Structure formats: structure tokens, C-alpha cells
Amino acid sequence: MSDIQEEKIIDVGNEEFIDSEEWKDNFLKQGKWIRLFWMLAFSFVYYLSMPVLWLIVSLQFLFVLITDKRSENISKVSVGFRNYMVQILDYLTYHSGEKPFPFGEFPSDKDKESQENIE
């Protein structure tokens, strides 16, 4: 065999394998299973929130249709709703370790404050 062909041969004996005890310990950690339960619960809440979204959208559309301007009150509700949905998505995608409301704080209006500074 040439030197180039010998370099392509992988020595399996030198590879690190996953320690079965470590794998078992990681698999059986209770916190991961509890988080799965909460992820399923908040996924269900997110799924149920779609009718609320459509209600907000419909009300805002009707308000604009009638008055030709958006309702500030409906806008405040929609910002809070959006922030809550982002809080749930952050928890589900492991961007946050804090459980969403009602187990944590309701999300603040950081986005609204930054919008006011721009205007």
C-alpha cells in the first residue's frame, strides 16, 4: 500500500467511545424528564393560543376598518401576547431555562420601551 492509502485507513482502536455509565447517568437525570413534561405542557398552551391570536388580529382589523387607526389598547394586549409566546418558544428551544408565566414572571414590555425611544 502506498502512504496515501495508509492515511485514509482509520484506526478504530484510538477513537473515544461514549462511556455507558455516563450515558446512563445522563439519561436517567430526573430534571431532564421533568423539563420534557413542562415542554409538552407549554407546547399545548402555545397550540391553544392560536384562537387568541386570531381574536386579537380580528379585533384590531375591525377597529382599523371602522376608525381608520389602530387601537392602542389592543396593541398593548398584542405586545404582551407576543412577548408571552416568545417566552414559551425560548423555553421550548432551550434559549431559556426559566419556565414561562405563570411559573415565572410575565414578560416585560422591553420592546415597547425601545420603540418609544425610536419615535
C-alpha positions in Angstrom: 0.0 0.0 0.0 1.1 3.5 -0.7 1.5 6.1 2.0 -1.6 8.0 0.8 -3.8 4.9 1.1 -2.5 4.2 4.6 -3.5 7.7 5.8 -7.1 7.0 4.7 -7.4 3.9 7.0 -8.9 4.9 10.3 -7.7 3.3 13.4 -10.9 2.5 15.3 -9.0 1.5 18.4 -8.0 5.1 19.0 -11.5 6.6 18.9 -13.1 7.7 22.1 -16.4 5.9 22.8 -19.2 7.1 24.9 -18.9 5.7 28.4 -22.1 3.7 29.0 -22.2 4.6 32.7 -22.1 8.3 31.9 -24.7 7.9 29.2 -27.0 6.0 31.6 -26.5 8.7 34.3 -27.3 11.5 31.8 -30.3 9.6 30.5 -31.8 9.0 34.0 -31.4 12.5 35.4 -34.8 13.5 36.7 -34.5 17.1 35.7 -34.5 16.3 32.0 -37.7 14.3 32.2 -39.4 17.0 34.3 -38.4 19.6 31.7 -39.8 17.3 29.0 -43.1 17.3 30.9 -43.1 21.1 31.1 -42.1 21.4 27.4 -45.1 19.3 26.4 -47.4 21.3 28.7 -46.2 24.7 27.2 -46.4 23.3 23.7 -50.0 22.6 24.4 -50.5 26.2 25.7 -48.8 27.5 22.6 -51.1 25.4 20.4 -54.2 26.7 22.3 -53.0 30.3 21.8 -53.8 30.4 18.1 -57.5 31.2 18.6 -56.4 34.1 20.9 -54.1 35.3 18.2 -56.9 35.3 15.6 -59.2 37.1 18.1 -56.6 39.9 18.6 -56.0 40.1 14.8 -59.7 40.2 14.0 -60.5 42.9 16.7 -57.6 45.1 15.5 -58.7 44.7 11.9 -62.3 45.6 12.7 -61.1 48.6 14.7 -58.9 49.8 11.8 -61.8 49.2 9.4 -64.2 51.3 11.4 -61.9 54.1 12.8 -59.1 54.1 10.2 -56.5 53.9 13.1 -55.3 51.1 15.3 -56.4 50.7 18.9 -53.7 51.4 21.4 -55.4 49.1 24.0 -55.5 46.1 21.5 -51.9 46.9 20.6 -50.8 46.7 24.2 -52.6 43.3 24.6 -50.9 42.1 21.4 -47.5 43.1 22.5 -48.0 41.3 25.8 -49.3 38.2 24.0 -46.4 38.3 21.6 -43.9 38.6 24.4 -45.5 35.6 26.2 -45.4 33.5 23.0 -41.7 34.4 22.6 -41.1 33.4 26.3 -42.7 30.0 25.6 -40.7 29.5 22.4 -37.4 30.4 24.2 -38.2 27.8 26.9 -39.1 25.1 24.3 -35.9 25.7 22.2 -33.6 25.8 25.3 -32.8 29.5 24.8 -34.1 30.0 28.4 -34.1 27.8 31.4 -36.9 29.7 33.2 -40.4 28.4 32.9 -42.8 30.8 31.3 -45.6 32.6 33.1 -47.4 31.6 35.5 -44.3 29.8 36.9 -42.1 32.8 36.1 -42.6 36.5 35.7 -44.8 37.7 32.9 -42.6 39.1 30.1 -41.9 42.8 30.3 -42.5 45.4 27.6 -38.8 45.9 26.7 -39.7 46.1 23.0 -42.3 48.8 23.6 -39.8 50.9 25.6 -37.3 50.6 22.8 -40.0 51.5 20.2 -40.9 54.7 22.2 -37.2 55.7 22.2 -37.1 55.4 18.4 -40.2 57.5 17.9 
